[in-house]
Amino acid sequence: MRWNFVRLAEAILMLASLGATPALGQTSSHLVLTNFTGPASINFGGTGTYTAVIRNAGPNDAIGVRMDATLPTIANGTVKLTATSTNCAKVSPDPNGPLLPCNLPVINEFASITATFTIQLPLPAKPYTFPCPVPFTMGPTTVVVTATNDTNPPGDSRTVNSSSAVQPFADIRATLAGPAGANEGDTVQYQAAVTNLGPCPANDVMVTSGAAGGIIFGSSTGDCTLFPCALGTIDPGTSKNFTSTYTIDKLPEGLKSTGDPNSITARSAATPLPDGGTLRAATFDPDTTNNTASTQTVVQRSGGCSLSGGSLLAGLPVLLLLLSFVLRRRPRG
């Protein structure tokens, strides 16, 4: 091991000032948290990462290095620890055990390493009875690092206060209703609503039609008259409503010739199809499970054909509105 005598002298002087001069032949180290940062912003249901930079002031390698943290608290639920950096091996032998505390690698004398951990905020409980802006604040987060040969037990710690990190949100819900059955050539209507469940205004909401497969768009009345349309801002507790009219086209020839009576349901996909409808809002939405609305109309083929003494029914995909959000944080002006 090659010594940097200037740094060694500095380390010995620092240890002496702390009253921790090592005995002859005994290895020692001194860990210092040179930096600890947290997320600049975080959403309900979202994640944020904390980063710790740990330096060994020497004079020897730091062994048995361990990191632990006190997670922030929030009034409406429990903050979860979801991930740590690859150099942070959890102490618990239980596969489902806590990720912290964790063991870190040996830190060479006068060297530094970086370790991270990630938290997730809980989703707020419904109904949202609190006002906007959201009154919740996060408590402080504290990280502690130790080494078995650290001359300054119990190690070093730092605290980050992320009380201003919780962001406003608006929960938007899409609903769609239409006839359960119809005939070839019929004109049918479907009623759609986009409701803001609160607590904040939903800004810049946009919706497009997702009609597909044997159904032809005619017109739309109400808050949306032509697709795509901008619904603008939806205040908490209010809805934007519109009624769309479609004509059911002839059933496919292949379906007629096979006489297949099975219904077909079109479902939303992770990647919207070119004719798939989308709904997006500039305000964060913590719950995306209610962002999709669909309905199915079973179409009876004209001509009165029968199969086994019954009417031949064929399911026509009529997912008129694929309402799925592309969420983004509203730019601050």
WOTAMO-V286251 format. One record per backbone hydrogen bond with DSSP energy under -1.0 kcal/mol. NH is the residue of the N-H (numbers start at 0). CO is the residue of the C=O. E is the energy in kcal/mol with one decimal. If there is no record, write none. Layout:
[[NH;CO;E] [NH;CO;E]]
This chain:
[[7;3;-2.6] [8;4;-2.4] [9;5;-2.1] [10;6;-2.7] [11;7;-2.6] [12;8;-2.4] [13;9;-2.3] [14;10;-2.7] [15;11;-2.6] [16;12;-2.1] [17;13;-1.1] [18;15;-1.4] [19;14;-2.8] [25;22;-2.1] [28;148;-2.3] [31;54;-2.8] [33;31;-1.1] [33;52;-1.5] [34;52;-1.3] [36;50;-2.2] [41;164;-2.5] [45;42;-2.4] [47;118;-2.0] [49;116;-3.0] [50;36;-2.3] [51;114;-3.1] [52;34;-2.8] [53;112;-2.8] [54;31;-3.1] [55;110;-2.8] [56;29;-3.3] [59;27;-2.1] [61;106;-3.1] [65;145;-2.5] [66;101;-2.5] [67;143;-2.5] [69;141;-3.1] [76;73;-1.1] [79;119;-2.2] [81;117;-2.6] [82;117;-1.2] [84;115;-2.2] [87;84;-2.0] [88;102;-2.3] [90;100;-2.5] [96;93;-2.3] [101;66;-2.4] [102;88;-3.6] [103;64;-2.6] [106;61;-1.8] [109;55;-1.6] [110;107;-2.0] [112;53;-2.3] [114;51;-2.5] [116;49;-1.8] [117;82;-3.0] [118;47;-2.7] [119;79;-2.3] [120;45;-2.2] [128;126;-1.2] [138;72;-2.3] [140;159;-3.0] [141;69;-1.8] [142;157;-2.5] [143;67;-3.1] [144;155;-2.5] [145;65;-2.3] [147;62;-1.7] [149;146;-1.7] [150;28;-2.8] [154;151;-1.7] [155;144;-1.9] [157;142;-1.9] [159;140;-3.1] [164;161;-2.1] [166;41;-1.5] [169;283;-2.7] [170;197;-2.1] [172;194;-3.1] [173;289;-2.1] [174;192;-2.4] [176;190;-2.2] [181;297;-1.8] [183;299;-1.4] [184;247;-1.9] [185;182;-2.0] [187;245;-2.8] [189;243;-2.5] [190;176;-2.4] [191;241;-2.8] [192;174;-2.1] [193;239;-2.4] [194;172;-2.9] [195;237;-2.4] [196;170;-3.4] [199;168;-1.5] [201;233;-2.6] [204;231;-2.7] [205;279;-2.0] [206;228;-2.5] [207;277;-1.3] [209;319;-2.6] [215;246;-2.9] [217;244;-3.1] [218;244;-1.1] [220;242;-2.6] [222;240;-3.2] [228;206;-2.7] [230;204;-2.6] [231;204;-1.1] [233;201;-2.4] [236;195;-2.8] [237;234;-1.8] [239;193;-2.2] [241;191;-2.1] [242;220;-2.4] [243;189;-2.7] [244;218;-3.3] [245;187;-2.9] [246;215;-2.6] [247;185;-2.8] [248;213;-2.5] [255;251;-1.6] [256;252;-2.5] [257;253;-1.6] [258;254;-1.5] [275;272;-2.1] [278;323;-2.6] [279;205;-1.7] [281;202;-3.0] [290;287;-1.3] [297;179;-2.7] [298;313;-1.3] [299;181;-2.7] [306;309;-2.9] [309;306;-1.5] [311;304;-1.6] [313;298;-1.6] [314;261;-1.1] [319;317;-1.8] [322;320;-1.1]]
